[in-house]
Amino acid sequence: MALARRGSGLGAGARAYWSQVHPVFMLPPLAASLFGAVLARGIDPGVAGVHVLAMFAAVYTAHLKDGYVDFHVRGEDNDHPLTVAGCRVGLLASSLLFAACCLFLFVAVNWVAVALTVPTWLVAYHHAPQLDTNPLTATTGYPLGIALSVLGGYYVQATGISLLALGFAVVFLVLLSGIKVIDDTQDYDYDRSIRKRTVAVVVGPDRAYTVAYGLMVTGLLVVTSLAVTRVFPPSSVLAVLAFGAVAVVARRAEPELATMLLIRGSYVFLAVLVAAVWFEPLEALFR
């Protein structure tokens, strides 16, 4: 049974599966899980590591399924490194890994930890072809996974959900949904030709930009409001300034460059938030 479309043997199969690891899109869910653990303060490295591994398995499942659907089912992509059998074997392996992580979390934490983790796989597996054709679910699928990763990473440490963790989950859901709208604008012409209903296709590219930046501004305003009310550490406003500066530059760029800038800006946003929560450098100024 051939797994790779180019070459044979273990080496060719390993290269084909490794090609489905996309760091730009895989790192944020893993970092979000660890961010949730940081919010909980007391970190159990073993439990945190298993939750991160579960997030990796979920996102890897999404990449495999997207590639399988786009190349082997829809015929949209020009190439794919895995055969149909290779995709199915990979999906089985990543799903079994995810299930093993959930079993560990059930034993080590409780059923609620599993209940917060399983939806990430459900979103990942059903993104294509079910969820990516509707403007709402196509936009919010990945951001919802990030939000659930924050909540799950927090819960497996604290065995509870705080307003702090819930607030950050909502912020990432809204902010990243804005970035996803711009990302989808890159494929406006093609998506329109195949009647794929992204936000850009439904409202047009210009209005899609308005929707996208409206979502991002809303996310930043939520952070600012929660920092003022002391739900978030006051120094969280530094993350708003950092991402806001990137967003201003991206506003003048074409969709591909704008997406690249905003995704990397979200990394900076997350990094500043981690520092704000962990070190709270401005806390003394507000006492």
N, C-alpha and C positions, 0 to 999 in steps of 0.2 A: 504493500500500500504506500504510494508516494505521498509524502507530506508537503514537500517543496516543489514549486513549479519549475525551478531552475536548479539542476544538480540533483544528486542522490546521496544517500548516506546520512550519518548523524551530523556531520559538519554542515551540510546544506540545510538540513532541518533546523538546526540550532540557529543558523544565521537568519533563516526565514522567520522564526519565532522572535528572535531578538529585534528584528526590524519593526516589530509591532510595539516596541517600547518607545514612546514618544515623550521625552522628558519635559518638554514645555507644557504639555497638558497633563502629565502624570504627577509632576511634583506638587502642584497646588493641593490636590486632595490629601496627599501624604502629609504635607506641611500643615494643612488644616487640622488633621487628626492630632498632630503633636501640639498645635496651638491650643486645641481643646484641653489637652493634658496640662499645658502650662497654666491655663486659666484655673484649673482645679488645684494648682499649687503642689500638692503631694503627688509625686509621680512614681508609679510602679513600672519599672522599665519593661518587665516581661509582658504585662497586660498592654502597655502602650505599644510595644513592638508588634504584638499580635493584631491589634486594631489597625495599625499602619499597614501590615501585611494584607489584611482584609480589604483595605481601601485600594491597595495595589492590584489585588485580584479582581476587584470590581471594575476598575478603570481599564485593566488589560482585557477583560471580557468585552467591554464596550468597544475597544479598538479592534479586536478580532471580529466582533459581530458587524461593526460598521464596514470593515474591509470586505467581509464575506458578502454582505448584502449589496454594497456598492459595485463590486466587481462581478461576482458570480450570479447574483440575482437580478439586479437592475441594469448591469452593464454600463454603469456611469463612469467607472474608473478605467483608465487605459491599461493598468497592470496591477498585479497583486502577487506577492511572493509565495503564497500558500495555495495548495489545491483545495478543493471542496472538503476532502477528507482531512487535510491538514488543519483547516479552519475548525472542523467539528471536533477533532482531537484536542486542539488547543482550547476550545470553549469548554469541553468536558474537564480538562485538567485545571483550568483557572476557576471553574465553578466548584470543583471538588476542593481546591485549596481554600476558596472562600467559605465553603461549608465547614471545613475543618477548623477554620478560625472562629466561626460562629459557635461551634461546639465547645471550643476552649473558653470563649467568653461566657457561654451559658454556665459552665462549671465554675469558672474563676470569679465571675461577677454575678449575673442573674439573667432572667429572661428579658428584662427591659433592655439590657445592653444589646441583646440579639435583635430585639424589635427595632432598635434605632439603627442597626447595622444592615439588616437584610434589605431595606428599601434601596440602599445604594446599588446593590446588585440588580434589583428589579428594574431600576431606572437605566442602568448600564446595558442590560441585556435587551430591553425593549426599546432602547433609543431608536434603533433602526430595525425594521421599517415602520414601527408603530408610532413612536413619539416624535420623530423628526419631520413629520409632514404637517403638523399642526403648529401654528405660530406661537401659541402659548407654551406647549410642551417642548417644542424645538428650541425655544429660547431659554427656558428655565431648567431643563434637564441637568446639564452640567453644574450650574450654580446651586441647584437643589442638592446635588451630590456633595458639593463643598459644604453647604450648610449642615447637612446630616453628618458629615465627617467631623465638623467642629463639635456638634452636640454629642456624637458618639464618643469622640476622644475625651470629652469632658466627663461624660457619664461613667465610662468604665473606670475612671479614677475616683470620682466623687460619689457615685451611685445616687445621683440626684441631678436635677437641672436647675440652675440658678438664672436669675434675670440677666446676669452678666453674660453667661454663655448663650442664652436665647437671643440677646441683643446682638451679639457678634454674628450669630448664625443668620439673622435677618439682614444685617448689613451686607454680608457677603452674597446672600441670595439676590439682593437688589442691585448691588454694585456690579457683580459679575454678569447679571442678566443684561445690563447695559452694554458691557463689553461684547457679549455674545451677539447682540443685535447688530453691532458694527461688523463683527466677524462674518456674519451671514450676508452682509451687504456686498462682500467680495464676490459672492456667487449669484448676484441678483439676476443677471441675464440667463445663466444656465438654469437656475432654480425656476425662473419664470417659464422657460421653454419646456420643462418637464412637469409644470404645474405643482411644484413644491411650495407650500404656503409658509414661507418665513415671514417675519415682520416686514422686511424690505419689499417682498413681493406683494404683500397685502396693502401696505400704505405707501409704497414708493420709497426709493433711496433717501431722498431729502427728508421726508417725514420720519423715516427710520432713524436718521441721525438725531432728530429732535427727541424722539422717544428714548434713544440710547442715552443721550446726555441728560435727559430728564431723570432717568433711573439712577444714573451715577451721581447727579447732584443730590437727589433724594437720599441716597445711601450716605453721602458725606454729611448731609444735614442731620441725619439720624445719629451719626457718630458725634457730631458737635453737640447736639442736644443732650445726649446721654453723658457726654463728658461734663457739660455744664451742671447737670443734675447729679453728678458724681456716681452714676451707675458704672460708667467707664472711668478709668484713671484720667485725670485732667490732661496728662501729656498725650492722650490719644489724638488731640487736635493736631499734633505734629504729623500724624499719618494723613490727616485731611489735607494739610498744606502740601505734603509730598506728592500725593496722588493728584491733587488739584493742579499742580504745576505740570505734571505729565499730561493730564487731560487737556490743558490749554494748548500744549504743543500738538497733541494728537488731533485736535479739532480741525487743524488746517491741513492735515495729511490725508492722502487717499486711503481707502479702506484697509488694504493689506498692511501698509506701514502703521496706520492708526491702531490696528489690532495688535501688531507686534509691540508698539510702545505701551499700549494700555495693559497688555498681559504682563509685561515686565514692570510696569507701574504698580500692578496689583501685588507683585512680589515685594516691592519696596513698601507698599501699604501694609502688607502682612508683617514684614520685618519690623517696621516701626511700632506696630501694635504689640508685637511680642515684647519688644523692649519696654514699651509703656506699661504693660501688665507686669512684667517680671521685675523691672527696676524701679518703676514709678519715679523717675528723676525729678519731676516737678511737684511731687506730692507735698514737699515741705513748704512750697510757696503758697499753698492753699490752706495751711493750718492756721 
